[in-house]
Amino acid sequence: MMELINIRYKLLAVCCCLIAIAGSSCSERPTSPTMVNEQPAIYPDYIGVTIPADIAPLDFNFTDEEIDCMDVVVKGSKGGDSHANGDWADFDVDDWHELTEQNAGGELLFTVCVKKNGQWLQYQDFKMYVSKYRLDEYGVTYRRIAPGYEVGGDIGIYQRDIHSFDESAILAESVVPGQCMNCHVANRANPNTFNMQIRGEHGGTLLYKDGKQIYLTTKTDSTVANTSYSYWHPDGDYCAFSTNSIHQSFFVGTGQRIEVYDTFSNVLVLDTRTNELVLCPLLQTDDWETYPAFSADGKTLYYCTAKPHRVPAEWDQVKYSLCRISFDAKTGTYGNHVDTLLNARELNRSFTYPRPSYDGKWLMYNVTACGNFPVNHPEADLWLMNLMTGETYPLAGANSDDTESFHNWSLNSHWFVFSSRRENGVYSMPYIAFLDEKGKAGKPFLLPQRNPKKYYQEEMDSYNCIDFTREKVQLDAREVHRKVFENKREQVKIR
């Protein structure tokens, strides 16, 4: 018994010692710092970003890991302050929210001091800008997937509270083993109206609407394949889809690793009230139509189309034009002609993934040298079209030297979220950026994480199909499992 008591005391002493060491690792305030004539090198690079009030704290690390301590003081131009001291800038969530709320429409001034080799260094101050436009959505949704190409692995669709650091799974691969889930799309960030594709032996299209789950088989004798990319009509009664035969090829000895391409594709609309497909001859041609998206008022259907080529041999000749056709939701009918907004052959570029802003002012899309899968193109940039004037231009403030893709809008159309490979050229990571009244993008900021350097260096997943969600998604994963594996599908019909 005495030996057991002694062991317990020794363990307690060791734990207390470890706690003391952890607590004293860095609690010293700067004294007589030496001024450094440059701004601090921090990760993520949050210097000069525009943020919404009430966002999760933008914690950051010093890029030089060989430091003893970091001390950060933040002061608001409209009042208030916050302080962080430790191995990285770890701000209190409540203090940060109070500070950003108080300084909406103003600025935050950061003073960073670093202790290295026993000496305190003070760097030039830098600013963040707090927009007057809010971002009141609950959070963002995204698919997390390892950047592999042959097997799915631990895929999951997740949601993240952007006002804190809380993340939860909407649907993980462990719930539907052996299946791949992708292309999840909500109607204007509405967590109660969305769909996703399940791929694999038990594949199908899952519709979630008004609290009910419906599992569909969407291939018919009149369509070439099951549905793929989708976009909801604003009234929630219709959902536009493309039907694609998607393939991939790999490169050797080039800067590009992979090309994903279609061998055929068409666009159609599903009436979710009757589960009937509404076809249009102008969208069911021998050309490759894909990436449909309804306008903010629901009267226009945007999509992309390319002339067929021998793929993969002529992969770099495939270029998509950006087009539109009218749609009448009352009658479920299309217009009788197609307008080409951006002609791929004339401009020698490929235009894909159109996403109209919800206020009806803008159309954001991807521009690449070729192809229709921008996430795999290092040259992929975000462009913006003014729908009032037709003016179009690259979003210089948001683009980088690497891939930008999978973009979507906030409800007030002043924020957009997207994936970028600017960090390392391999992993697609989640960014948020501000858009002002004139269509100018602010410097994007990486989705905040507590101790971000550790998190993003250890996180081995890519983030794609990222979008905002107004509220937390409440999906019954057990019912999804049952519907997927019971092999009962409702067959859609042609109207």
C-alpha positions as CSV (number, residue, x, y, z in Angstrom):
1,M,0.0,0.0,0.0
2,M,2.8,2.4,1.0
3,E,4.5,1.8,-2.4
4,L,1.2,2.7,-4.2
5,I,0.9,5.9,-2.2
6,N,4.5,6.9,-3.0
7,I,3.9,6.3,-6.7
8,R,0.8,8.5,-6.6
9,Y,2.8,11.3,-4.9
10,K,5.5,11.1,-7.4
11,L,3.1,11.2,-10.3
12,L,1.3,14.2,-8.7
13,A,4.7,16.0,-8.3
14,V,5.6,15.4,-11.9
15,C,2.2,16.7,-13.1
16,C,2.5,19.8,-10.9
17,C,6.0,20.4,-12.3
18,L,4.8,20.1,-15.8
19,I,1.9,22.4,-15.2
20,A,4.3,24.9,-13.6
21,I,6.7,24.7,-16.6
22,A,3.8,25.1,-19.1
23,G,2.4,28.0,-17.2
24,S,5.7,29.8,-17.0
25,S,6.8,29.2,-20.6
26,C,6.0,32.8,-21.5
27,S,4.3,35.3,-19.3
28,E,6.9,38.1,-19.2
29,R,5.9,41.6,-20.5
30,P,8.4,43.4,-22.8
31,T,11.0,45.6,-21.2
32,S,13.2,48.1,-23.0
33,P,12.6,46.4,-26.5
34,T,14.9,47.1,-29.4
35,M,13.0,48.7,-32.3
36,V,13.1,46.8,-35.6
37,N,12.5,48.8,-38.8
38,E,10.1,46.3,-40.4
39,Q,6.8,44.7,-39.8
40,P,6.7,41.3,-38.0
41,A,6.7,38.1,-40.1
42,I,3.5,36.3,-38.9
43,Y,1.5,33.3,-39.9
44,P,-1.0,33.5,-41.3
45,D,-0.3,36.8,-43.1
46,Y,-3.1,38.9,-41.6
47,I,-1.4,42.2,-42.1
48,G,-3.7,44.6,-43.8
49,V,-6.7,42.3,-44.1
50,T,-10.3,43.4,-43.9
51,I,-12.4,41.4,-41.5
52,P,-16.0,41.4,-40.2
53,A,-16.9,42.2,-36.7
54,D,-17.6,39.2,-34.4
55,I,-15.3,36.9,-36.5
56,A,-13.3,34.3,-34.5
57,P,-10.0,35.7,-33.2
58,L,-7.4,36.0,-35.9
59,D,-4.7,34.2,-33.8
60,F,-1.3,34.1,-35.4
61,N,2.2,32.7,-34.9
62,F,5.6,34.3,-35.4
63,T,7.2,32.6,-38.4
64,D,10.5,32.2,-36.6
65,E,10.0,29.3,-34.3
66,E,13.1,30.0,-32.3
67,I,11.6,32.6,-30.1
68,D,11.2,32.7,-26.3
69,C,7.9,34.6,-26.2
70,M,5.6,36.9,-28.2
71,D,3.6,39.8,-26.8
72,V,0.8,41.5,-28.8
73,V,-1.2,44.5,-27.9
74,V,-4.2,45.5,-30.1
75,K,-5.9,48.9,-29.9
76,G,-9.0,50.0,-31.7
77,S,-9.3,53.3,-33.6
78,K,-12.8,53.7,-31.9
79,G,-11.6,52.5,-28.5
80,G,-11.0,49.3,-26.7
81,D,-7.9,47.0,-26.6
82,S,-6.9,43.4,-26.2
83,H,-3.7,41.7,-25.2
84,A,-2.1,38.3,-25.9
85,N,1.1,36.9,-24.4
86,G,2.6,33.5,-25.0
87,D,4.1,31.2,-27.6
88,W,1.7,32.7,-30.2
89,A,-1.0,35.4,-30.3
90,D,-3.9,33.7,-28.6
91,F,-6.7,36.2,-28.1
92,D,-9.6,35.7,-25.7
93,V,-12.7,35.1,-27.8
94,D,-15.0,37.4,-25.8
95,D,-12.5,40.2,-25.7
96,W,-11.9,39.9,-29.4
97,H,-15.6,40.0,-30.2
98,E,-16.1,43.1,-28.0
99,L,-13.1,44.8,-29.6
100,T,-14.2,44.1,-33.2
101,E,-17.8,45.1,-32.6
102,Q,-16.7,48.4,-31.0
103,N,-14.5,49.1,-34.1
104,A,-16.8,48.2,-36.9
105,G,-16.0,50.6,-39.7
106,G,-12.7,51.4,-38.0
107,E,-9.2,49.9,-37.6
108,L,-7.2,47.7,-35.3
109,L,-3.6,48.6,-34.6
110,F,-1.2,45.7,-33.6
111,T,2.0,46.1,-31.7
112,V,4.1,43.0,-31.7
113,C,7.1,42.3,-29.5
114,V,9.2,39.1,-29.6
115,K,11.7,37.9,-27.1
116,K,14.6,36.0,-28.7
117,N,17.9,35.0,-27.1
118,G,16.9,37.0,-24.0
119,Q,16.3,40.2,-25.9
120,W,13.0,41.9,-26.6
121,L,12.4,43.2,-30.1
122,Q,9.5,45.5,-31.1
123,Y,8.4,45.5,-34.7
124,Q,6.6,48.2,-36.7
125,D,2.9,48.3,-36.0
126,F,0.4,46.9,-38.6
127,K,-3.3,47.3,-39.1
128,M,-6.4,45.2,-39.7
129,Y,-9.6,46.9,-41.0
130,V,-13.0,46.0,-39.5
131,S,-15.7,46.4,-42.2
132,K,-19.0,48.2,-41.5
133,Y,-20.6,45.3,-43.4
134,R,-21.4,42.3,-41.1
135,L,-21.0,38.6,-41.7
136,D,-23.8,37.2,-39.6
137,E,-23.9,33.7,-41.1
138,Y,-23.4,30.9,-38.5
139,G,-20.4,29.6,-40.4
140,V,-19.1,27.8,-43.5
141,T,-19.5,24.3,-44.8
142,Y,-16.8,22.4,-46.8
143,R,-15.7,19.0,-47.8
144,R,-12.4,17.9,-46.3
145,I,-10.5,15.4,-48.3
146,A,-6.9,14.2,-48.6
147,P,-5.3,15.4,-51.9
148,G,-5.2,11.9,-53.4
149,Y,-6.7,10.8,-56.6
150,E,-7.5,7.1,-56.6
151,V,-9.2,6.4,-53.3
152,G,-11.6,8.4,-51.2
153,G,-10.3,7.7,-47.7
154,D,-11.5,9.7,-44.7
155,I,-13.8,12.1,-46.6
156,G,-16.2,14.3,-44.8
157,I,-18.5,17.3,-45.1
158,Y,-18.0,19.6,-42.2
159,Q,-19.3,22.8,-40.8
160,R,-17.4,25.4,-38.9
161,D,-18.7,28.2,-36.7
162,I,-16.8,31.3,-38.0
163,H,-17.4,33.2,-34.7
164,S,-15.5,30.6,-32.7
165,F,-13.3,27.6,-33.4
166,D,-16.0,24.9,-33.3
167,E,-16.1,22.4,-36.1
168,S,-18.5,19.5,-36.5
169,A,-19.2,16.8,-39.1
170,I,-22.3,17.1,-41.2
171,L,-21.6,13.7,-42.8
172,A,-18.4,11.7,-42.5
173,E,-17.2,8.7,-44.5
174,S,-17.5,6.6,-41.4
175,V,-21.3,6.9,-41.5
176,V,-21.4,5.7,-45.1
177,P,-18.4,3.5,-45.5
178,G,-17.0,3.0,-48.9
179,Q,-19.0,5.9,-50.4
180,C,-17.8,9.3,-51.6
181,M,-19.8,12.4,-50.8
182,N,-19.4,15.5,-52.9
183,C,-21.0,18.5,-54.6
184,H,-23.0,19.5,-51.6
185,V,-25.0,22.7,-52.4
186,A,-27.3,24.8,-50.2
187,N,-29.9,27.3,-51.4
188,R,-28.5,30.7,-50.5
189,A,-26.8,29.3,-47.4
190,N,-30.1,27.8,-46.2
191,P,-29.2,24.8,-44.0
192,N,-32.7,23.4,-44.6
193,T,-32.5,23.2,-48.4
194,F,-29.5,21.5,-49.9
195,N,-28.4,18.4,-51.8
196,M,-25.3,16.3,-52.2
197,Q,-24.1,13.5,-54.4
198,I,-23.2,10.1,-53.0
199,R,-20.8,8.1,-55.2
200,G,-20.0,4.5,-55.0
201,E,-21.9,1.2,-55.1
202,H,-24.8,2.8,-53.3
203,G,-24.7,6.1,-55.1
204,G,-27.5,8.6,-55.7
205,T,-28.6,12.2,-55.2
206,L,-29.6,13.2,-51.7
207,L,-32.1,16.0,-51.4
208,Y,-32.7,17.6,-48.0
209,K,-35.6,20.0,-48.0
210,D,-38.0,21.1,-45.2
211,G,-36.6,18.5,-42.8
212,K,-37.1,15.6,-45.2
213,Q,-34.5,13.5,-46.9
214,I,-35.2,12.1,-50.4
215,Y,-32.8,9.8,-52.2
216,L,-33.0,9.9,-56.0
217,T,-31.8,8.0,-59.0
218,T,-31.4,10.8,-61.6
219,K,-30.2,8.9,-64.7
220,T,-33.0,8.2,-67.2
221,D,-33.3,6.9,-70.8
222,S,-33.3,10.5,-72.0
223,T,-30.2,11.7,-70.1
224,V,-26.6,10.6,-70.4
225,A,-25.6,10.2,-66.7
226,N,-26.6,10.8,-63.1
227,T,-26.6,14.4,-62.0
228,S,-23.4,16.1,-60.8
229,Y,-22.8,19.9,-60.3
230,S,-25.9,21.7,-59.1
231,Y,-27.4,25.1,-58.1
232,W,-30.8,25.9,-56.4
233,H,-33.4,28.2,-57.8
234,P,-34.0,30.9,-55.2
235,D,-37.6,29.8,-54.6
236,G,-36.4,26.3,-53.7
237,D,-38.7,24.5,-56.1
238,Y,-36.2,23.9,-58.8
239,C,-32.6,22.8,-58.8
240,A,-30.4,23.0,-61.9
241,F,-27.9,20.1,-62.5
242,S,-25.3,19.0,-65.0
243,T,-25.0,15.4,-66.1
244,N,-21.3,14.6,-66.7
245,S,-19.0,11.7,-67.5
246,I,-16.0,12.8,-65.4
247,H,-12.5,11.4,-66.0
248,Q,-8.9,12.2,-64.9
249,S,-5.5,11.9,-66.4
250,F,-2.1,12.3,-64.8
251,F,1.0,14.2,-66.1
252,V,4.6,13.3,-65.8
253,G,7.5,15.8,-65.8
254,T,5.2,18.9,-65.9
255,G,4.2,21.5,-63.3
256,Q,0.6,20.2,-63.5
257,R,-0.2,16.9,-61.8
258,I,-3.6,16.0,-63.1
259,E,-6.4,17.1,-65.5
260,V,-10.0,16.4,-64.8
261,Y,-12.3,16.5,-67.8
262,D,-15.6,15.4,-69.2
263,T,-16.3,13.2,-72.2
264,F,-19.9,14.5,-72.4
265,S,-22.1,16.8,-70.3
266,N,-25.5,18.5,-70.4
267,V,-27.6,20.8,-68.2
268,L,-31.1,20.3,-67.0
269,V,-33.4,21.3,-64.2
270,L,-35.1,19.2,-61.5
271,D,-38.6,20.1,-60.2
272,T,-38.2,19.1,-56.6
273,R,-42.0,19.1,-56.0
274,T,-42.6,16.3,-58.5
275,N,-39.0,14.9,-59.0
276,E,-39.3,15.5,-62.7
277,L,-36.5,16.6,-65.0
278,V,-37.2,19.6,-67.2
279,L,-35.1,19.4,-70.4
280,C,-34.2,22.0,-73.0
281,P,-32.9,21.1,-76.5
282,L,-30.5,24.1,-76.3
283,L,-28.9,22.6,-73.2
284,Q,-28.9,19.0,-74.5
285,T,-26.6,19.4,-77.5
286,D,-23.5,17.6,-78.6
287,D,-21.4,20.4,-77.0
288,W,-20.4,20.0,-73.3
289,E,-22.7,22.1,-71.1
290,T,-21.9,22.2,-67.4
291,Y,-21.9,24.3,-64.2
292,P,-25.4,25.7,-64.1
293,A,-26.3,28.6,-61.7
294,F,-29.5,30.6,-61.3
295,S,-29.4,34.4,-61.1
296,A,-30.4,36.2,-57.9
297,D,-34.0,36.7,-59.2
298,G,-34.2,33.2,-60.7
299,K,-35.0,34.5,-64.2
300,T,-31.7,33.5,-65.7
301,L,-29.7,30.3,-65.8
302,Y,-26.0,30.7,-66.3
303,Y,-23.9,27.8,-67.5
304,C,-20.6,27.0,-69.3
305,T,-20.2,25.2,-72.6
306,A,-17.3,23.9,-74.7
307,K,-16.9,22.3,-78.1
308,P,-16.0,18.6,-77.9
309,H,-12.4,17.5,-78.3
310,R,-10.5,14.2,-78.3
311,V,-9.6,14.0,-74.6
312,P,-7.2,13.4,-73.0
313,A,-5.0,13.9,-76.1
314,E,-6.4,17.4,-76.8
315,W,-7.0,18.4,-73.1
316,D,-5.4,21.8,-73.6
317,Q,-7.8,22.7,-76.5
318,V,-10.9,22.4,-74.3
319,K,-12.1,25.9,-73.5
320,Y,-15.5,26.8,-72.0
321,S,-17.6,29.8,-72.9
322,L,-19.9,31.5,-70.3
323,C,-23.5,31.6,-71.4
324,R,-27.0,32.3,-70.2
325,I,-30.6,31.4,-71.0
326,S,-33.9,32.7,-69.5
327,F,-36.0,30.5,-67.2
328,D,-39.6,31.0,-66.1
329,A,-40.2,29.4,-62.7
330,K,-44.0,29.8,-63.0
331,T,-44.3,27.6,-66.1
332,G,-41.0,25.7,-65.7
333,T,-39.9,26.6,-69.2
334,Y,-36.7,28.0,-70.8
335,G,-36.1,30.8,-73.2
336,N,-35.7,30.1,-76.9
337,H,-32.2,31.5,-77.4
338,V,-28.8,31.5,-75.7
339,D,-26.6,34.6,-75.0
340,T,-22.9,34.1,-74.9
341,L,-21.3,36.4,-72.3
342,L,-17.7,35.4,-72.7
343,N,-16.6,33.5,-75.9
344,A,-13.8,31.0,-75.2
345,R,-12.6,30.8,-78.8
346,E,-12.4,34.6,-79.2
347,L,-10.7,35.2,-75.8
348,N,-8.6,32.0,-75.8
349,R,-9.5,31.3,-72.2
350,S,-11.8,28.9,-70.3
351,F,-14.6,30.4,-68.1
352,T,-16.2,28.2,-65.5
353,Y,-17.9,28.0,-62.1
354,P,-20.2,31.0,-62.4
355,R,-21.6,32.2,-59.0
356,P,-24.0,35.2,-59.1
357,S,-24.1,37.5,-56.0
358,Y,-27.4,37.4,-54.1
359,D,-27.9,41.2,-54.5
360,G,-28.0,40.8,-58.3
361,K,-25.0,43.0,-59.0
362,W,-22.1,40.6,-59.7
363,L,-21.1,37.4,-61.3
364,M,-17.9,35.7,-60.0
365,Y,-16.3,33.0,-62.1
366,N,-13.0,31.2,-62.7
367,V,-10.6,31.9,-65.6
368,T,-8.1,29.3,-66.7
369,A,-6.1,28.5,-69.8
370,C,-8.3,25.5,-70.5
371,G,-10.5,22.9,-69.0
372,N,-13.4,23.0,-66.6
373,F,-11.9,21.9,-63.3
374,P,-10.1,25.0,-62.0
375,V,-9.0,23.5,-58.7
376,N,-6.3,21.6,-60.5
377,H,-5.1,24.6,-62.5
378,P,-2.3,26.7,-60.9
379,E,-3.2,29.6,-63.2
380,A,-6.9,29.6,-62.0
381,D,-8.0,33.1,-61.0
382,L,-11.2,34.7,-59.7
383,W,-12.9,37.2,-62.0
384,L,-15.9,39.5,-61.5
385,M,-18.5,40.7,-64.0
386,N,-20.6,43.7,-63.3
387,L,-24.1,42.5,-64.3
388,M,-25.3,46.1,-64.8
389,T,-22.6,47.2,-67.2
390,G,-21.0,43.9,-68.5
391,E,-17.6,45.1,-67.3
392,T,-15.4,42.2,-66.3
393,Y,-12.0,42.1,-64.6
394,P,-9.8,39.9,-62.4
395,L,-10.2,40.2,-58.6
396,A,-6.6,41.4,-58.1
397,G,-6.9,41.8,-54.4
398,A,-8.0,38.2,-53.9
399,N,-5.9,36.3,-56.5
400,S,-2.5,34.8,-55.9
401,D,0.2,33.1,-58.0
402,D,-1.6,29.8,-57.5
403,T,-5.1,28.2,-57.7
404,E,-8.2,30.1,-56.6
405,S,-11.5,28.1,-56.9
406,F,-14.8,27.0,-55.2
407,H,-16.0,30.5,-54.5
408,N,-19.4,31.4,-52.9
409,W,-21.1,34.5,-51.6
410,S,-22.4,35.7,-48.2
411,L,-26.0,36.7,-48.0
412,N,-25.3,40.4,-48.1
413,S,-22.9,39.9,-51.1
414,H,-20.1,41.8,-49.4
415,W,-18.1,38.7,-48.5
416,F,-17.0,35.7,-50.4
417,V,-15.3,32.5,-49.4
418,F,-13.1,30.4,-51.6
419,S,-10.3,27.8,-51.7
420,S,-6.7,28.6,-52.6
421,R,-3.5,26.7,-53.0
422,R,-1.3,29.8,-52.4
423,E,0.2,28.3,-49.2
424,N,2.0,25.4,-50.8
425,G,0.6,24.6,-54.2
426,V,-0.9,21.2,-53.0
427,Y,-3.6,21.8,-50.4
428,S,-6.7,23.9,-51.1
429,M,-7.2,26.0,-48.0
430,P,-10.2,28.2,-46.9
431,Y,-10.1,32.0,-47.3
432,I,-12.6,34.7,-46.8
433,A,-12.4,38.1,-48.5
434,F,-14.3,41.4,-48.5
435,L,-15.9,43.1,-51.6
436,D,-16.7,46.8,-51.5
437,E,-19.5,48.7,-53.3
438,K,-17.3,49.2,-56.4
439,G,-16.4,45.5,-56.7
440,K,-12.9,45.8,-55.3
441,A,-11.7,42.8,-53.2
442,G,-9.8,43.2,-50.0
443,K,-6.9,41.1,-49.0
444,P,-8.2,37.6,-48.1
445,F,-7.7,36.1,-44.7
446,L,-7.2,32.4,-43.9
447,L,-10.0,30.9,-41.9
448,P,-8.9,31.6,-38.3
449,Q,-7.7,28.7,-36.1
450,R,-6.4,28.6,-32.6
451,N,-2.6,28.2,-32.9
452,P,-2.9,28.3,-36.7
453,K,0.6,27.3,-37.7
454,K,0.3,24.0,-35.8
455,Y,-3.2,23.4,-37.1
456,Y,-2.6,24.0,-40.8
457,Q,0.8,22.2,-40.7
458,E,-0.7,19.1,-39.2
459,E,-4.0,19.3,-41.1
460,M,-3.5,17.0,-44.2
461,D,-6.8,17.7,-45.9
462,S,-7.9,20.0,-48.7
463,Y,-11.0,22.1,-48.3
464,N,-13.3,22.3,-51.3
465,C,-16.9,23.1,-52.2
466,I,-16.8,25.7,-49.5
467,D,-19.9,27.9,-48.8
468,F,-21.5,29.9,-46.1
469,T,-24.4,28.6,-44.0
470,R,-26.9,30.8,-42.2
471,E,-27.4,28.4,-39.3
472,K,-25.9,25.1,-38.2
473,V,-26.9,22.2,-40.5
474,Q,-29.0,19.6,-38.6
475,L,-28.7,16.5,-40.8
476,D,-29.7,13.1,-39.4
477,A,-26.6,11.1,-40.3
478,R,-28.3,7.8,-39.2
479,E,-31.1,8.4,-41.6
480,V,-28.6,9.1,-44.4
481,H,-26.9,5.8,-43.6
482,R,-30.2,4.0,-43.8
483,K,-31.3,5.6,-47.0
484,V,-27.9,5.0,-48.7
485,F,-27.7,1.3,-47.8
486,E,-31.3,0.2,-48.1
487,N,-30.9,0.6,-51.9
488,K,-34.3,2.2,-52.3
489,R,-34.2,5.2,-54.7
490,E,-37.0,7.2,-56.2
491,Q,-36.5,7.3,-59.9
492,V,-36.9,10.7,-61.4
493,K,-39.0,11.1,-64.5
494,I,-38.9,13.4,-67.6
495,R,-41.6,16.0,-67.8
